[in-house]
């Protein structure tokens, strides 16, 4: 069992937690739970993007050409991948900052979501305007 | 007060354990909805899509089965003013979403669309 770097006592948190979250002290459990809920909100955002990507590919076959449909679907799925994976690193970074009582890091996945979402929306707007009536 | 009631009592006016529990429930439901949307791909992309449906369902069931344990851990954490974060749960859910997204990208790019 690994040792707690502060107290030198055995770390009872389990292998994964003691490896990923070293040093510092446990924050207020309310903050730990708040961080967990924020992580879950990001995960649900990722799942919505995932479902959106599948829906574009499955339901818009009559509306969009094959290439455009594939592009939008892959864009949404890649965005889901980045947000889903990034949400875990965001969670770890916030947890580490709280343990060492450092300022919370900026959410890097927020601009990724904003830019990615805007890109998909822009493609759809251009498609709607350019589409023959 | 019975032992069961006692174990769910935390005295946190912010109702953090409940809100966190509900956040996990909403995530479970989102997983089930994602599985249902994946089903729409079955007639178009064939049986490979079953891996996506199965992955989402297995994750949803796993979250549901561990829900009670997480809730009581949160309640104990609030009562004792210290708790270790759920690294395993968050890592597993994030990994599941990443794998589902990768399988989805593979489906769109490499599996031919059947009419």
gemmi code that builds the backbone of each chain (N, CA, C; Angstrom):
import gemmi

chains = {
    "A": [
        ("UNK", (0.854, -1.199, 0.000), (0.000, 0.000, 0.000), (0.895, 1.256, 0.000)),
        ("UNK", (0.639, 2.214, -0.911), (1.496, 3.406, -0.936), (1.302, 4.269, 0.306)),
        ("UNK", (2.309, 5.079, 0.604), (2.217, 5.915, 1.802), (1.735, 7.311, 1.463)),
        ("UNK", (1.042, 7.907, 2.390), (0.616, 9.285, 2.244), (1.859, 10.174, 2.352)),
        ("UNK", (2.137, 11.038, 1.353), (3.358, 11.834, 1.395), (3.411, 12.838, 2.548)),
        ("UNK", (2.231, 13.186, 3.102), (2.218, 14.174, 4.190), (2.441, 13.537, 5.552)),
        ("UNK", (1.684, 12.449, 5.788), (1.727, 11.872, 7.126), (2.656, 10.672, 7.217)),
        ("UNK", (2.997, 10.052, 6.073), (3.825, 8.850, 6.096), (3.040, 7.606, 6.457)),
        ("UNK", (1.716, 7.779, 6.698), (0.881, 6.633, 7.038), (0.380, 5.962, 5.765)),
        ("UNK", (-0.034, 4.697, 5.861), (-0.547, 4.015, 4.665), (-1.747, 4.758, 4.089)),
        ("UNK", (-1.783, 4.878, 2.760), (-2.871, 5.580, 2.083), (-4.020, 4.591, 1.883)),
        ("UNK", (-5.164, 4.870, 2.514), (-6.281, 3.912, 2.475), (-7.268, 4.221, 1.357)),
        ("UNK", (-6.932, 5.172, 0.479), (-7.911, 5.585, -0.518), (-8.021, 4.621, -1.697)),
        ("UNK", (-7.157, 3.651, -1.777), (-7.160, 2.768, -2.941), (-6.052, 3.142, -3.900)),
        ("UNK", (-5.686, 2.162, -4.725), (-4.520, 2.302, -5.599), (-4.652, 3.475, -6.566)),
        ("UNK", (-5.817, 3.555, -7.245), (-6.002, 4.570, -8.283), (-5.977, 5.984, -7.704)),
        ("UNK", (-6.744, 6.178, -6.616), (-6.829, 7.517, -6.016), (-5.474, 7.970, -5.484)),
        ("UNK", (-4.733, 7.064, -4.831), (-3.450, 7.484, -4.258), (-2.402, 7.705, -5.341)),
        ("UNK", (-2.595, 7.096, -6.510), (-1.645, 7.315, -7.608), (-1.927, 8.623, -8.333)),
        ("UNK", (-3.218, 8.862, -8.615), (-3.592, 10.029, -9.423), (-3.619, 11.308, -8.579)),
        ("UNK", (-4.078, 11.196, -7.329), (-4.216, 12.394, -6.492), (-3.225, 12.343, -5.334)),
        ("UNK", (-1.974, 12.642, -5.655), (-0.931, 12.629, -4.611), (-0.810, 13.994, -3.954)),
        ("UNK", (-0.313, 13.988, -2.759), (-0.003, 15.242, -2.065), (-1.241, 15.997, -1.635)),
        ("UNK", (-1.046, 17.051, -0.856), (-2.158, 17.883, -0.396), (-3.033, 17.157, 0.606)),
        ("UNK", (-4.175, 17.774, 0.916), (-5.116, 17.174, 1.872), (-6.488, 17.104, 1.229)),
        ("UNK", (-7.331, 16.173, 1.722), (-8.682, 16.042, 1.182), (-9.419, 17.363, 1.357)),
        ("UNK", (-10.062, 17.873, 0.287), (-10.837, 19.111, 0.442), (-12.147, 18.837, 1.176)),
        ("UNK", (-12.913, 19.891, 1.431), (-14.261, 19.753, 1.983), (-15.039, 18.773, 1.093)),
        ("UNK", (-15.699, 17.741, 1.687), (-16.415, 16.763, 0.862), (-17.480, 17.399, -0.036)),
        ("UNK", (-18.000, 18.579, 0.378), (-18.994, 19.257, -0.464), (-18.373, 19.684, -1.793)),
        ("UNK", (-17.126, 20.102, -1.757), (-16.438, 20.514, -2.990), (-16.142, 19.290, -3.856)),
        ("UNK", (-15.767, 18.183, -3.190), (-15.512, 16.941, -3.934), (-16.776, 16.509, -4.681)),
        ("UNK", (-17.932, 16.583, -3.987), (-19.200, 16.193, -4.616), (-19.594, 17.177, -5.719)),
        ("UNK", (-19.334, 18.473, -5.499), (-19.659, 19.475, -6.523), (-18.824, 19.224, -7.784)),
        ("UNK", (-17.561, 18.880, -7.597), (-16.690, 18.584, -8.739), (-17.201, 17.359, -9.491)),
        ("UNK", (-17.686, 16.373, -8.741), (-18.221, 15.156, -9.349), (-19.461, 15.473, -10.197)),
        ("UNK", (-20.336, 16.350, -9.662), (-21.545, 16.709, -10.427), (-21.187, 17.471, -11.690)),
        ("UNK", (-20.181, 18.348, -11.600), (-19.762, 19.098, -12.778), (-19.203, 18.142, -13.830)),
        ("UNK", (-18.414, 17.163, -13.377), (-17.883, 16.146, -14.290), (-19.024, 15.430, -15.001)),
        ("UNK", (-20.066, 15.042, -14.225), (-21.195, 14.321, -14.812), (-21.952, 15.190, -15.818)),
        ("UNK", (-22.024, 16.509, -15.542), (-22.680, 17.412, -16.491), (-21.916, 17.445, -17.814)),
        ("UNK", (-20.577, 17.447, -17.737), (-19.757, 17.393, -18.961), (-19.972, 16.076, -19.699)),
        ("UNK", (-20.060, 14.964, -18.923), (-20.276, 13.648, -19.537), (-21.606, 13.622, -20.291)),
        ("UNK", (-22.644, 14.226, -19.675), (-23.943, 14.247, -20.357), (-23.880, 15.111, -21.609)),
        ("UNK", (-23.099, 16.205, -21.570), (-22.903, 17.017, -22.770), (-22.272, 16.169, -23.859)),
        ("UNK", (-21.269, 15.381, -23.464), (-20.587, 14.507, -24.413), (-21.559, 13.477, -24.993)),
        ("UNK", (-22.415, 12.907, -24.152), (-23.395, 11.913, -24.615), (-24.408, 12.542, -25.572)),
        ("UNK", (-24.785, 13.807, -25.307), (-25.716, 14.505, -26.195), (-25.074, 14.698, -27.566)),
        ("UNK", (-23.780, 15.059, -27.578), (-23.071, 15.237, -28.844), (-22.975, 13.899, -29.595)),
        ("UNK", (-22.732, 12.831, -28.823), (-22.640, 11.483, -29.384), (-23.963, 11.105, -30.060)),
        ("UNK", (-25.065, 11.301, -29.324), (-26.389, 10.988, -29.865), (-26.689, 11.881, -31.073)),
        ("UNK", (-26.248, 13.149, -31.007), (-26.445, 14.078, -32.123), (-25.728, 13.603, -33.374)),
        ("UNK", (-24.502, 13.145, -33.189), (-23.711, 12.638, -34.325), (-24.385, 11.447, -34.975)),
        ("UNK", (-24.877, 10.533, -34.144), (-25.567, 9.338, -34.652), (-26.858, 9.746, -35.362)),
        ("UNK", (-27.587, 10.692, -34.768), (-28.861, 11.137, -35.344), (-28.652, 11.772, -36.717)),
        ("UNK", (-27.626, 12.618, -36.855), (-27.348, 13.273, -38.145), (-27.109, 12.208, -39.218)),
        ("UNK", (-26.331, 11.181, -38.855), (-26.004, 10.137, -39.826), (-27.211, 9.268, -40.142)),
        ("UNK", (-28.030, 8.989, -39.135), (-29.131, 8.038, -39.315), (-30.397, 8.680, -39.877)),
        ("UNK", (-30.690, 9.915, -39.473), (-31.993, 10.495, -39.810), (-31.959, 11.488, -40.973)),
        ("UNK", (-30.767, 11.949, -41.379), (-30.723, 13.011, -42.383), (-30.259, 12.524, -43.746)),
        ("UNK", (-30.434, 11.216, -44.009), (-29.985, 10.653, -45.273), (-30.704, 11.285, -46.470)),
        ("UNK", (-31.988, 11.665, -46.285), (-32.752, 12.235, -47.403), (-32.457, 13.719, -47.616)),
        ("UNK", (-31.880, 14.340, -46.609), (-31.727, 15.802, -46.611), (-30.316, 16.231, -47.012)),
        ("UNK", (-29.317, 15.572, -46.434), (-27.928, 15.978, -46.664), (-27.237, 14.986, -47.601)),
        ("UNK", (-26.280, 15.505, -48.383), (-25.473, 14.622, -49.223), (-24.589, 13.758, -48.336)),
        ("UNK", (-24.065, 12.660, -48.939), (-23.306, 11.711, -48.141), (-22.080, 12.337, -47.473)),
        ("UNK", (-21.333, 13.160, -48.260), (-20.095, 13.728, -47.718), (-20.371, 14.689, -46.568)),
        ("UNK", (-21.373, 15.582, -46.779), (-21.709, 16.578, -45.750), (-22.213, 15.888, -44.485)),
        ("UNK", (-23.043, 14.849, -44.690), (-23.603, 14.122, -43.548), (-22.492, 13.467, -42.729)),
        ("UNK", (-21.545, 12.837, -43.461), (-20.418, 12.195, -42.773), (-19.570, 13.222, -42.030)),
        ("UNK", (-19.331, 14.368, -42.675), (-18.501, 15.413, -42.053), (-19.114, 15.894, -40.747)),
        ("UNK", (-20.425, 16.223, -40.788), (-21.082, 16.732, -39.580), (-21.108, 15.658, -38.498)),
        ("UNK", (-21.422, 14.412, -38.896), (-21.483, 13.324, -37.905), (-20.124, 13.116, -37.245)),
        ("UNK", (-19.049, 13.069, -38.066), (-17.711, 12.842, -37.497), (-17.300, 14.026, -36.618)),
        ("UNK", (-17.630, 15.245, -37.057), (-17.321, 16.439, -36.238), (-17.965, 16.331, -34.860)),
        ("UNK", (-19.246, 15.968, -34.833), (-19.960, 15.847, -33.549), (-19.380, 14.716, -32.709)),
        ("UNK", (-19.017, 13.599, -33.352), (-18.475, 12.469, -32.603), (-17.079, 12.775, -32.064)),
        ("UNK", (-16.260, 13.487, -32.853), (-14.928, 13.875, -32.368), (-15.070, 14.846, -31.193)),
        ("UNK", (-16.047, 15.757, -31.309), (-16.309, 16.697, -30.217), (-16.731, 15.930, -28.954)),
        ("UNK", (-17.589, 14.903, -29.135), (-18.008, 14.055, -28.001), (-16.798, 13.361, -27.389)),
        ("UNK", (-15.891, 12.898, -28.238), (-14.672, 12.216, -27.769), (-13.801, 13.158, -26.928)),
        ("UNK", (-13.575, 14.371, -27.461), (-12.705, 15.339, -26.776), (-13.336, 15.799, -25.454)),
        ("UNK", (-14.659, 16.085, -25.483), (-15.344, 16.539, -24.263), (-15.395, 15.418, -23.229)),
        ("UNK", (-15.694, 14.195, -23.688), (-15.780, 13.050, -22.769), (-14.445, 12.747, -22.111)),
        ("UNK", (-13.385, 12.678, -22.918), (-12.047, 12.410, -22.369), (-11.551, 13.595, -21.550)),
        ("UNK", (-11.781, 14.813, -22.088), (-11.307, 16.022, -21.414), (-11.984, 16.236, -20.069)),
        ("UNK", (-13.234, 15.780, -19.941), (-13.962, 15.987, -18.689), (-13.269, 15.276, -17.529)),
        ("UNK", (-12.667, 14.108, -17.812), (-11.961, 13.398, -16.743), (-10.720, 14.183, -16.311)),
        ("UNK", (-9.956, 14.710, -17.285), (-8.747, 15.472, -16.931), (-9.110, 16.771, -16.215)),
        ("UNK", (-10.230, 17.373, -16.626), (-10.736, 18.568, -15.951), (-11.037, 18.220, -14.483)),
        ("UNK", (-11.719, 17.087, -14.279), (-12.081, 16.647, -12.935), (-10.824, 16.429, -12.080)),
        ("UNK", (-9.824, 15.748, -12.663), (-8.579, 15.476, -11.934), (-7.864, 16.789, -11.601)),
        ("UNK", (-7.800, 17.714, -12.574), (-7.098, 18.976, -12.342), (-7.760, 19.800, -11.235)),
        ("UNK", (-9.112, 19.815, -11.234), (-9.828, 20.553, -10.179), (-9.578, 19.883, -8.832)),
        ("UNK", (-9.644, 18.551, -8.809), (-9.419, 17.794, -7.569), (-8.008, 18.083, -7.030)),
        ("UNK", (-7.010, 18.094, -7.919), (-5.622, 18.371, -7.500), (-5.486, 19.790, -6.970)),
        ("UNK", (-6.133, 20.754, -7.677), (-6.053, 22.155, -7.236), (-6.677, 22.313, -5.853)),
        ("UNK", (-7.809, 21.616, -5.623), (-8.477, 21.723, -4.320), (-7.626, 21.075, -3.221)),
        ("UNK", (-6.940, 19.982, -3.552), (-6.096, 19.315, -2.550), (-4.945, 20.201, -2.097)),
        ("UNK", (-4.383, 20.963, -3.085), (-3.236, 21.805, -2.733), (-3.661, 23.241, -2.454)),
        ("UNK", (-5.000, 23.474, -2.394), (-5.564, 24.801, -2.115), (-5.050, 25.852, -3.097)),
        ("UNK", (-4.891, 25.435, -4.355), (-4.449, 26.342, -5.420), (-5.688, 26.880, -6.145)),
        ("UNK", (-5.541, 27.977, -6.923), (-6.689, 28.477, -7.687), (-7.164, 27.411, -8.677)),
        ("UNK", (-8.473, 27.350, -8.937), (-8.998, 26.338, -9.855), (-8.527, 26.636, -11.280)),
        ("UNK", (-8.144, 25.599, -12.030), (-7.688, 25.828, -13.408), (-8.847, 26.225, -14.320)),
        ("UNK", (-8.518, 26.893, -15.442), (-9.558, 27.281, -16.397), (-10.050, 26.025, -17.129)),
        ("UNK", (-11.365, 25.962, -17.457), (-11.866, 24.797, -18.186), (-11.502, 24.869, -19.669)),
        ("UNK", (-10.473, 24.124, -20.070), (-10.026, 24.180, -21.471), (-11.043, 23.541, -22.419)),
        ("UNK", (-11.884, 22.623, -21.877), (-12.867, 21.992, -22.755), (-14.022, 22.937, -23.093)),
        ("UNK", (-14.186, 24.022, -22.302), (-15.281, 24.963, -22.589), (-15.091, 25.656, -23.948)),
        ("UNK", (-13.900, 26.256, -24.225), (-13.733, 26.839, -25.562), (-13.785, 25.808, -26.682)),
        ("UNK", (-13.329, 24.574, -26.409), (-13.398, 23.518, -27.433), (-14.861, 23.270, -27.807)),
        ("UNK", (-15.709, 23.176, -26.775), (-17.141, 22.945, -27.013), (-17.766, 24.125, -27.758)),
        ("UNK", (-17.399, 25.345, -27.334), (-17.973, 26.544, -27.959), (-17.588, 26.628, -29.439)),
        ("UNK", (-16.300, 26.426, -29.722), (-15.828, 26.538, -31.109), (-16.396, 25.391, -31.959)),
        ("UNK", (-16.343, 24.184, -31.418), (-16.868, 23.020, -32.150), (-18.358, 23.159, -32.428)),
        ("UNK", (-19.116, 23.560, -31.403), (-20.554, 23.733, -31.565), (-20.872, 24.816, -32.587)),
        ("UNK", (-20.112, 25.917, -32.524), (-20.329, 27.024, -33.463), (-20.019, 26.579, -34.892)),
        ("UNK", (-18.976, 25.758, -35.046), (-18.582, 25.269, -36.373), (-19.706, 24.434, -36.990)),
        ("UNK", (-20.250, 23.502, -36.209), (-21.335, 22.642, -36.705), (-22.565, 23.496, -37.039)),
        ("UNK", (-22.876, 24.459, -36.151), (-24.029, 25.339, -36.395), (-23.822, 26.146, -37.670)),
        ("UNK", (-22.583, 26.652, -37.872), (-22.289, 27.462, -39.063), (-22.467, 26.629, -40.335)),
        ("UNK", (-21.990, 25.385, -40.307), (-22.143, 24.508, -41.476), (-23.625, 24.320, -41.797)),
        ("UNK", (-24.442, 24.103, -40.749), (-25.874, 23.897, -40.955), (-26.555, 25.157, -41.495)),
        ("UNK", (-26.140, 26.339, -40.985), (-26.725, 27.602, -41.464), (-26.426, 27.790, -42.950)),
        ("UNK", (-25.153, 27.542, -43.324), (-24.754, 27.676, -44.740), (-25.566, 26.700, -45.585)),
        ("UNK", (-25.755, 25.478, -45.065), (-26.517, 24.469, -45.813), (-27.965, 24.910, -46.025)),
        ("UNK", (-28.576, 25.446, -44.964), (-29.992, 25.865, -45.063), (-30.138, 27.028, -46.047)),
        ("UNK", (-29.174, 27.993, -46.007), (-29.254, 29.161, -46.901), (-28.995, 28.740, -48.346)),
        ("UNK", (-28.014, 27.853, -48.557), (-27.616, 27.489, -49.919), (-28.572, 26.484, -50.557)),
        ("UNK", (-29.389, 25.820, -49.739), (-30.256, 24.756, -50.258), (-31.333, 25.340, -51.191)),
        ("UNK", (-31.522, 24.767, -52.352), (-32.587, 25.275, -53.233), (-33.951, 25.057, -52.599)),
        ("UNK", (-34.815, 26.047, -52.717), (-36.126, 25.999, -52.051), (-36.994, 24.879, -52.648)),
    ],
    "B": [
        ("UNK", (-34.922, 6.075, 15.585), (-34.576, 6.072, 14.143), (-33.911, 4.742, 13.768)),
        ("UNK", (-34.348, 4.154, 12.671), (-33.779, 2.855, 12.281), (-32.376, 3.034, 11.724)),
        ("UNK", (-31.663, 1.914, 11.629), (-30.295, 1.969, 11.133), (-30.261, 2.475, 9.692)),
        ("UNK", (-31.301, 2.067, 8.917), (-31.318, 2.467, 7.507), (-31.481, 3.979, 7.376)),
        ("UNK", (-32.401, 4.543, 8.186), (-32.589, 5.982, 8.147), (-31.330, 6.698, 8.607)),
        ("UNK", (-30.718, 6.128, 9.610), (-29.531, 6.748, 10.180), (-28.408, 6.839, 9.153)),
        ("UNK", (-28.271, 5.771, 8.341), (-27.170, 5.758, 7.387), (-27.398, 6.752, 6.241)),
        ("UNK", (-28.658, 7.200, 6.050), (-28.931, 8.154, 4.979), (-28.971, 9.594, 5.498)),
        ("UNK", (-28.781, 9.765, 6.811), (-28.862, 11.102, 7.386), (-27.497, 11.782, 7.327)),
        ("UNK", (-27.478, 13.016, 6.835), (-26.186, 13.687, 6.722), (-26.193, 15.097, 7.294)),
        ("UNK", (-27.375, 15.704, 7.406), (-27.458, 17.032, 7.993), (-26.866, 18.139, 7.127)),
        ("UNK", (-26.713, 17.881, 5.820), (-26.153, 18.901, 4.927), (-27.293, 19.698, 4.297)),
        ("UNK", (-27.401, 20.979, 4.692), (-28.493, 21.814, 4.185), (-28.385, 22.035, 2.683)),
        ("UNK", (-27.195, 21.813, 2.114), (-27.018, 21.962, 0.664), (-27.489, 20.741, -0.106)),
        ("UNK", (-27.929, 19.683, 0.608), (-28.430, 18.446, 0.002), (-27.472, 17.888, -1.059)),
        ("UNK", (-26.197, 17.981, -0.774), (-25.193, 17.559, -1.768), (-25.268, 16.080, -2.130)),
        ("UNK", (-25.426, 15.156, -1.135), (-25.498, 13.746, -1.527), (-26.670, 13.460, -2.473)),
        ("UNK", (-27.849, 14.069, -2.189), (-29.012, 13.857, -3.057), (-28.753, 14.393, -4.459)),
        ("UNK", (-28.221, 15.607, -4.517), (-28.005, 16.223, -5.836), (-26.990, 15.430, -6.659)),
        ("UNK", (-25.960, 14.923, -5.967), (-24.962, 14.122, -6.677), (-25.572, 12.809, -7.146)),
        ("UNK", (-26.415, 12.222, -6.286), (-27.104, 10.980, -6.634), (-27.975, 11.190, -7.876)),
        ("UNK", (-28.705, 12.320, -7.902), (-29.559, 12.616, -9.056), (-28.734, 12.865, -10.312)),
        ("UNK", (-27.567, 13.482, -10.149), (-26.693, 13.722, -11.310), (-26.249, 12.385, -11.922)),
        ("UNK", (-25.939, 11.421, -11.050), (-25.584, 10.081, -11.550), (-26.784, 9.448, -12.238)),
        ("UNK", (-27.999, 9.613, -11.657), (-29.210, 9.043, -12.275), (-29.440, 9.627, -13.663)),
        ("UNK", (-29.286, 10.958, -13.772), (-29.478, 11.594, -15.084), (-28.462, 11.067, -16.084)),
        ("UNK", (-27.240, 10.829, -15.618), (-26.216, 10.297, -16.512), (-26.594, 8.890, -16.966)),
        ("UNK", (-27.139, 8.080, -16.040), (-27.597, 6.731, -16.408), (-28.652, 6.823, -17.502)),
        ("UNK", (-29.617, 7.749, -17.307), (-30.688, 7.888, -18.298), (-30.135, 8.355, -19.641)),
        ("UNK", (-29.158, 9.269, -19.607), (-28.539, 9.723, -20.860), (-27.875, 8.556, -21.574)),
        ("UNK", (-27.260, 7.657, -20.812), (-26.620, 6.478, -21.402), (-27.664, 5.596, -22.092)),
        ("UNK", (-28.813, 5.397, -21.423), (-29.879, 4.565, -21.992), (-30.417, 5.220, -23.273)),
        ("UNK", (-30.576, 6.562, -23.236), (-31.062, 7.268, -24.430), (-30.047, 7.117, -25.569)),
        ("UNK", (-28.759, 7.243, -25.230), (-27.717, 7.066, -26.257), (-27.809, 5.659, -26.847)),
        ("UNK", (-28.025, 4.656, -25.998), (-28.160, 3.271, -26.476), (-29.349, 3.159, -27.433)),
        ("UNK", (-30.455, 3.834, -27.088), (-31.648, 3.791, -27.935), (-31.378, 4.443, -29.288)),
        ("UNK", (-30.620, 5.570, -29.271), (-30.297, 6.240, -30.537), (-29.360, 5.358, -31.380)),
        ("UNK", (-28.419, 4.685, -30.724), (-27.519, 3.773, -31.454), (-28.309, 2.684, -32.166)),
        ("UNK", (-29.408, 2.233, -31.537), (-30.248, 1.182, -32.132), (-30.703, 1.582, -33.548)),
        ("UNK", (-30.882, 2.895, -33.738), (-31.339, 3.403, -35.044), (-30.332, 3.073, -36.155)),
        ("UNK", (-29.061, 2.860, -35.746), (-28.009, 2.545, -36.719), (-28.033, 1.085, -37.167)),
        ("UNK", (-28.680, 0.227, -36.359), (-28.638, -1.227, -36.637), (-29.029, -1.577, -38.068)),
        ("UNK", (-30.188, -1.101, -38.569), (-30.556, -1.492, -39.927), (-29.612, -0.927, -40.989)),
        ("UNK", (-28.900, 0.179, -40.661), (-28.040, 0.823, -41.665), (-26.623, 0.281, -41.674)),
        ("UNK", (-26.084, -0.012, -40.499), (-24.670, -0.379, -40.426), (-24.426, -1.810, -39.982)),
        ("UNK", (-25.471, -2.563, -39.731), (-25.301, -3.972, -39.382), (-25.014, -4.222, -37.912)),
        ("UNK", (-24.620, -5.455, -37.625), (-24.537, -5.913, -36.252), (-23.388, -5.345, -35.456)),
        ("UNK", (-22.403, -4.720, -36.114), (-21.306, -4.098, -35.372), (-21.841, -3.063, -34.386)),
        ("UNK", (-22.955, -2.432, -34.757), (-23.573, -1.400, -33.909), (-23.947, -1.969, -32.529)),
        ("UNK", (-24.135, -3.298, -32.470), (-24.444, -3.945, -31.194), (-23.391, -3.651, -30.133)),
        ("UNK", (-22.124, -3.448, -30.549), (-21.073, -3.137, -29.565), (-21.348, -1.782, -28.898)),
        ("UNK", (-21.877, -0.827, -29.690), (-22.197, 0.495, -29.121), (-23.387, 0.405, -28.167)),
        ("UNK", (-24.434, -0.290, -28.623), (-25.625, -0.442, -27.779), (-25.232, -1.154, -26.484)),
        ("UNK", (-24.479, -2.260, -26.615), (-24.050, -3.038, -25.457), (-23.183, -2.218, -24.513)),
        ("UNK", (-22.234, -1.460, -25.076), (-21.333, -0.637, -24.249), (-22.101, 0.367, -23.410)),
        ("UNK", (-23.079, 1.035, -24.039), (-23.863, 2.044, -23.316), (-24.727, 1.389, -22.239)),
        ("UNK", (-25.333, 0.241, -22.569), (-26.201, -0.451, -21.595), (-25.376, -0.957, -20.410)),
        ("UNK", (-24.201, -1.551, -20.701), (-23.353, -2.075, -19.617), (-22.941, -0.934, -18.681)),
        ("UNK", (-22.577, 0.224, -19.252), (-22.203, 1.373, -18.411), (-23.374, 1.836, -17.558)),
        ("UNK", (-24.567, 1.914, -18.180), (-25.753, 2.356, -17.440), (-26.047, 1.402, -16.283)),
        ("UNK", (-25.978, 0.095, -16.548), (-26.256, -0.893, -15.499), (-25.201, -0.796, -14.391)),
        ("UNK", (-23.928, -0.622, -14.782), (-22.843, -0.530, -13.795), (-23.039, 0.683, -12.888)),
        ("UNK", (-23.431, 1.830, -13.474), (-23.677, 3.033, -12.661), (-24.819, 2.750, -11.686)),
        ("UNK", (-25.880, 2.105, -12.220), (-27.053, 1.837, -11.390), (-26.738, 0.903, -10.225)),
        ("UNK", (-25.921, -0.113, -10.479), (-25.614, -1.089, -9.429), (-24.735, -0.499, -8.326)),
        ("UNK", (-23.926, 0.510, -8.669), (-23.005, 1.076, -7.682), (-23.548, 2.362, -7.048)),
        ("UNK", (-24.755, 2.759, -7.494), (-25.359, 4.028, -7.072), (-25.513, 4.146, -5.549)),
        ("UNK", (-26.058, 3.104, -4.932), (-26.356, 3.128, -3.504), (-25.064, 3.276, -2.702)),
        ("UNK", (-24.032, 2.539, -3.145), (-22.745, 2.574, -2.445), (-22.158, 3.985, -2.477)),
        ("UNK", (-22.261, 4.621, -3.668), (-21.725, 5.983, -3.811), (-22.479, 6.962, -2.919)),
        ("UNK", (-23.823, 6.806, -2.875), (-24.639, 7.713, -2.068), (-24.250, 7.618, -0.589)),
        ("UNK", (-24.133, 6.382, -0.092), (-23.803, 6.223, 1.330), (-22.381, 6.692, 1.632)),
        ("UNK", (-21.496, 6.548, 0.636), (-20.127, 7.044, 0.823), (-20.146, 8.581, 0.940)),
        ("UNK", (-21.003, 9.202, 0.120), (-21.111, 10.674, 0.168), (-21.693, 11.121, 1.504)),
        ("UNK", (-22.732, 10.397, 1.975), (-23.351, 10.738, 3.263), (-22.320, 10.619, 4.383)),
        ("UNK", (-21.574, 9.508, 4.384), (-20.528, 9.331, 5.407), (-19.487, 10.438, 5.319)),
        ("UNK", (-19.139, 10.814, 4.060), (-18.140, 11.864, 3.844), (-18.574, 13.182, 4.454)),
        ("UNK", (-19.866, 13.538, 4.249), (-20.402, 14.798, 4.804), (-20.410, 14.723, 6.338)),
        ("UNK", (-20.825, 13.574, 6.860), (-20.905, 13.439, 8.325), (-19.536, 13.503, 8.982)),
        ("UNK", (-18.551, 12.879, 8.364), (-17.210, 12.848, 8.959), (-16.314, 13.979, 8.468)),
        ("UNK", (-16.883, 14.841, 7.596), (-16.156, 16.009, 7.074), (-14.920, 15.630, 6.250)),
        ("UNK", (-14.862, 14.410, 5.752), (-13.774, 14.034, 4.829), (-14.211, 12.850, 3.986)),
        ("UNK", (-13.871, 12.885, 2.705), (-14.150, 11.741, 1.833), (-13.153, 11.700, 0.682)),
        ("UNK", (-12.839, 10.473, 0.267), (-11.953, 10.309, -0.884), (-12.807, 10.394, -2.146)),
        ("UNK", (-12.316, 11.072, -3.193), (-13.115, 11.189, -4.419), (-13.241, 9.841, -5.138)),
        ("UNK", (-14.299, 9.701, -5.958), (-14.555, 8.452, -6.682), (-13.738, 8.392, -7.972)),
        ("UNK", (-12.443, 8.166, -7.866), (-11.606, 8.152, -9.079), (-12.039, 7.024, -10.015)),
        ("UNK", (-12.305, 5.841, -9.454), (-12.684, 4.693, -10.280), (-13.943, 4.960, -11.095)),
        ("UNK", (-14.977, 5.517, -10.430), (-16.247, 5.773, -11.121), (-16.068, 6.785, -12.253)),
        ("UNK", (-15.402, 7.903, -11.955), (-15.252, 8.934, -12.989), (-14.397, 8.419, -14.143)),
        ("UNK", (-13.306, 7.715, -13.823), (-12.428, 7.196, -14.883), (-13.185, 6.203, -15.761)),
        ("UNK", (-13.999, 5.334, -15.148), (-14.723, 4.314, -15.910), (-15.767, 4.949, -16.827)),
        ("UNK", (-16.514, 5.940, -16.307), (-17.554, 6.572, -17.133), (-16.919, 7.339, -18.293)),
        ("UNK", (-15.841, 8.090, -18.002), (-15.168, 8.841, -19.070), (-14.606, 7.881, -20.119)),
        ("UNK", (-14.002, 6.775, -19.677), (-13.435, 5.798, -20.615), (-14.536, 5.201, -21.487)),
        ("UNK", (-15.696, 4.941, -20.877), (-16.813, 4.374, -21.632), (-17.264, 5.329, -22.744)),
        ("UNK", (-17.370, 6.628, -22.404), (-17.816, 7.611, -23.405), (-16.780, 7.726, -24.531)),
        ("UNK", (-15.496, 7.699, -24.163), (-14.431, 7.792, -25.178), (-14.495, 6.584, -26.117)),
        ("UNK", (-14.672, 5.381, -25.552), (-14.747, 4.172, -26.387), (-15.974, 4.218, -27.298)),
        ("UNK", (-17.126, 4.658, -26.749), (-18.347, 4.760, -27.561), (-18.138, 5.741, -28.723)),
        ("UNK", (-17.473, 6.884, -28.440), (-17.225, 7.876, -29.492), (-16.302, 7.292, -30.566)),
        ("UNK", (-15.255, 6.571, -30.149), (-14.328, 5.962, -31.115), (-15.053, 4.934, -31.988)),
        ("UNK", (-15.899, 4.087, -31.350), (-16.664, 3.091, -32.112), (-17.610, 3.788, -33.089)),
        ("UNK", (-18.197, 4.918, -32.647), (-19.094, 5.688, -33.504), (-18.364, 6.250, -34.714)),
        ("UNK", (-17.172, 6.807, -34.481), (-16.378, 7.366, -35.591), (-16.008, 6.245, -36.573)),
        ("UNK", (-15.621, 5.089, -36.032), (-15.281, 3.950, -36.891), (-16.499, 3.554, -37.734)),
        ("UNK", (-17.678, 3.527, -37.107), (-18.909, 3.144, -37.818), (-19.187, 4.102, -38.982)),
        ("UNK", (-19.090, 5.408, -38.706), (-19.405, 6.392, -39.752), (-18.396, 6.302, -40.893)),
        ("UNK", (-17.122, 6.173, -40.548), (-16.086, 6.247, -41.579), (-15.890, 4.951, -42.364)),
        ("UNK", (-16.038, 3.805, -41.695), (-15.614, 2.561, -42.346), (-16.711, 1.553, -42.633)),
        ("UNK", (-17.891, 1.711, -42.051), (-18.935, 0.736, -42.332), (-19.888, 1.309, -43.380)),
        ("UNK", (-20.059, 0.588, -44.469), (-20.916, 1.115, -45.540), (-22.361, 1.245, -45.089)),
        ("UNK", (-23.002, 2.314, -45.555), (-24.394, 2.579, -45.204), (-25.291, 1.713, -46.083)),
        ("UNK", (-26.096, 0.839, -45.478), (-27.008, 0.004, -46.252), (-28.336, 0.733, -46.399)),
        ("UNK", (-28.897, 0.687, -47.598), (-30.159, 1.419, -47.819), (-31.321, 0.798, -47.037)),
    ],
}
model = gemmi.Model(1)
for chain_id, residues in chains.items():
    chain = gemmi.Chain(chain_id)
    for i, (resn, *xyz) in enumerate(residues, 1):
        res = gemmi.Residue()
        res.name, res.seqid = resn, gemmi.SeqId(i, " ")
        for name, pos in zip(("N", "CA", "C"), xyz):
            atom = gemmi.Atom()
            atom.name, atom.element = name, gemmi.Element(name[0])
            atom.pos, atom.b_iso = gemmi.Position(*pos), 0.0
            res.add_atom(atom)
        chain.add_residue(res)
    model.add_chain(chain)
structure = gemmi.Structure()
structure.add_model(model)
structure.setup_entities()
